[in-house]
Amino acid sequence: MCMICRQSPCHPSCPNAPDPPTVYTCQHCGEPIVAGDEYLEIDGVYYHLEDCASDAAMDILLNRCGASKGVAEVDDQWT
């Protein structure tokens, strides 16, 4: 029996509880994606949905989805 939560096995919120098993690993932060976490999957690569996918969105679009970026310029021929 755990001396902190007084349960066996430990309650999930107990500091002595084991880490939940990893289901996937986030490509952006390298941390585990565990049961109950929301994730984004693109071509077999996984990202935490809320933080990592939005933080890495430009990189995902440019490098994994073939997007391109540029700077718009006015064509001087028509001015």
C-alpha positions as CSV (number, residue, x, y, z in Angstrom):
1,M,0.0,0.0,0.0
2,C,1.2,3.5,-0.9
3,M,2.1,5.7,2.1
4,I,0.9,8.8,0.3
5,C,-2.4,7.9,-1.3
6,R,-3.1,4.8,0.8
7,Q,-4.1,2.8,-2.2
8,S,-2.7,-0.2,-4.0
9,P,-2.1,0.3,-6.8
10,C,-1.5,4.1,-6.5
11,H,-4.3,6.5,-7.4
12,P,-3.4,8.1,-10.9
13,S,-2.9,11.6,-9.2
14,C,-0.5,10.2,-6.6
15,P,3.1,11.3,-7.1
16,N,4.1,7.6,-6.7
17,A,1.8,6.4,-9.5
18,P,3.6,5.1,-12.6
19,D,3.6,7.1,-15.8
20,P,0.8,6.1,-18.2
21,P,2.0,4.0,-21.1
22,T,3.1,5.9,-24.3
23,V,0.8,5.5,-27.2
24,Y,2.7,7.7,-29.6
25,T,5.6,10.1,-29.4
26,C,5.2,13.8,-30.4
27,Q,7.4,14.7,-33.4
28,H,7.6,18.3,-32.2
29,C,8.4,18.1,-28.5
30,G,9.5,14.4,-28.2
31,E,7.2,13.9,-25.2
32,P,4.8,10.9,-25.0
33,I,1.2,11.1,-26.2
34,V,-0.7,9.0,-23.7
35,A,-4.2,7.6,-23.5
36,G,-6.7,10.5,-23.3
37,D,-4.4,13.0,-25.1
38,E,-5.7,14.6,-28.3
39,Y,-3.3,14.4,-31.2
40,L,-2.8,15.3,-34.9
41,E,-1.5,12.6,-37.2
42,I,-0.1,13.5,-40.6
43,D,1.3,10.7,-42.7
44,G,2.1,8.5,-39.7
45,V,3.7,11.4,-37.7
46,Y,2.0,12.4,-34.5
47,Y,1.8,15.8,-32.7
48,H,0.1,16.9,-29.5
49,L,-3.0,18.6,-30.8
50,E,-3.3,21.8,-28.8
51,D,0.3,23.0,-28.2
52,C,2.7,21.2,-30.6
53,A,0.6,21.1,-33.7
54,S,-0.2,24.8,-33.6
55,D,3.4,25.7,-32.6
56,A,4.8,23.6,-35.5
57,A,2.0,24.4,-38.0
58,M,4.1,26.4,-40.5
59,D,6.8,23.7,-40.4
60,I,4.2,21.0,-40.9
61,L,2.7,22.8,-43.9
62,L,6.0,23.6,-45.5
63,N,7.9,20.4,-45.0
64,R,5.3,17.7,-44.8
65,C,2.4,19.0,-46.9
66,G,4.3,20.7,-49.8
67,A,3.1,24.2,-49.0
68,S,5.1,27.2,-50.1
69,K,5.5,30.7,-48.8
70,G,6.7,33.9,-50.5
71,V,6.5,37.7,-50.5
72,A,3.9,39.3,-52.8
73,E,5.3,42.0,-55.1
74,V,3.7,44.3,-57.5
75,D,4.6,43.8,-61.1
76,D,6.3,47.1,-62.2
77,Q,5.3,46.5,-65.8
78,W,1.7,47.7,-65.1
79,T,2.5,50.9,-63.1
